[in-house]
């Protein structure tokens, strides 16, 4: 891979996740604070991306595989997204904001699999070369968070919290320009409908098991996101230290992407790489369920970072490896549909119900809460061990 190509693809990966990371972690504070929305309304705003991920990735994959150069689809989605993000920053009522964010999420969700498919299509050895590009995703997420924090410190406050959406809009302008300068990635053509060809991959029993396990295990990840902060505080961790402790997972993700992903995928193969990923989440849920000592809980954040790399990213690499070249965009869209779409949406609903039923007199029965993802993820690990790749 030439230096120019590496810089192009790395910039694409970096900006894709910089845009997402600018608003996703902190928008809830604006919704629950200055806008005084309820927790349920905040949940629905955050559900717009999973909802959109059930529809537009497959449509975008169809366009990229059959009709339009991938870079132009990416540029168009992010350029229109600039306008919607600015509108969202000036919208304060729930229904209008939900509709605007749903429209934006429809565009952004379409870009997630296309960034992957564009990258994979220009790599000669994706298993070895892609980790060096994927590394820029967690780096971008962390750096934009620090940048927004620095900006707010300079202003001595976050104002009404809309700056995260404006920041994402500005980054989207840069992203649109980065998309334009990507190498040409024309559609491969071919007979038939790419979406249907991607779905037909489910006729392979191994791939079908992989898809089902991905849906379940990715969905259970919402227990981590929804419950960890409160759980750690209930276990005696100071609230001000929670973001830093959870940041351990991002550091582990970056290191695992750079040093372990390519090695595991090439030496152990997709089966055992995915199994290690799911098993890492299982170990995290075990620590949570048994209410391990505080030091163990802090250290166990490493498991989340390792799991995300070895399961989520490795899953995208596996899909690229088994999908026919002419439908790689639609195949990447399928895994995003299953994980970021259906999995996260259903996981959010299940986690919410379980947490509500485990709340007694203002206190959560955390062992009961985390037993659910423990059992579900254990089933996923068992399925991966048994199936023949």
Phi, psi and omega in degrees: 000129180288160179298321180298314180297318179299317180294321179298308183291324178294319177297321178298312180296316181300310184290326178302315183273340174294317178301313182295314184290343181292325185246328189302312185288337191240353181299326182302325180297323177291319183294313183282334183267264185303323182274348176054044175275157179282168177298323179295316179296320177298319178299321181288326175298317180286342178280352183298323181290313175301320178298314180295327182291349176277348188235297193290331177302318180294321178294317178295321178298320176300313180299315184292323182283334190244327194232319194232142174304130186305321185297328181286326175295314179300314181297318181295315181299316181287326179295315177292325178300330177304312182296316182293325178294320177294321176297316180299324181293341181251009181254130186241350180264148187300304187299311177299321181292321178300316181293318179295315181291329176293318177297316178297315182298326177299320179287313183294318180301328179294334185276336186301307180289333182288328174300316179294313184295322177297315180299308184300325184292343182252006179259138178277334178221079186304324182299325181264328187271328186294326178303325179292344176260319178301334182303333184286346178293302178295328178297315179298315181302316181290315185294321180291329176295317177295321181296317180293321177298316179298318179298317181291327176292322177295323180277351182061042177152166181260005181062229179268007177083000182283350182298334179294323179288321177293321177298316178298324179295316179297317178295329179293328175298313179297318181298318179301319179293320178297322179298319183297326184269010175288157177297148180303133179227073184290160178297147181281342182077219181096164181276157174083185183256116184306320180301313181293324177296320178297316179294329180292343176298340179293346178291341174281117185305321180297314180293323179297317177297317178302316181295315181295315179297320179299318180299312184291309186292318177296321179298322180294341178302335180294334174298322178295311184291320183279331189254337191299313184302310181292320180301313180298320178295319178294336179269007173103007178276134179296139182303324182291341180266350184299312180302319179294321180293316178292337177292343176302324180298320179294320177297317178296323179298315181297314181293319180294323178296318185284320190251338188246325189303305181299319180297310181296316185294322182279324184271319184264338182086168183297323183305306185279334174295314178296321180296317177299320178298310180296322180295328178296317176296321179301316179296323177298313182293329176296314179299320179291317185294320180275001179054059182299164178304154186306317180298322178292320179296320178296312181295330183290349176298336177301324182299324179294315179298317179295318181296317182300319181290310187282345178250304185289307181289318178298327177297319177295323178293321178296316179300317178298324183289328186258348183279140172301145186302327185283353179232024184299325178295315179291326178292319176295324178296325180297316181290327175292320176303315185289316186271296182290332181271271185299315184299307182292324180295309180294323178298321177298316181295315181295315180298319179298316180295312181298318180294321178298318183285345180260007181264118180232118179053044176079004180238138180271141169272089189294328178298321178290320181298308188277354174294330181295305178294332178299310182294316182296317181289325176299320177298321178295317178299315180299318180297320179293323179294321185282320187292146178265118178270000000 
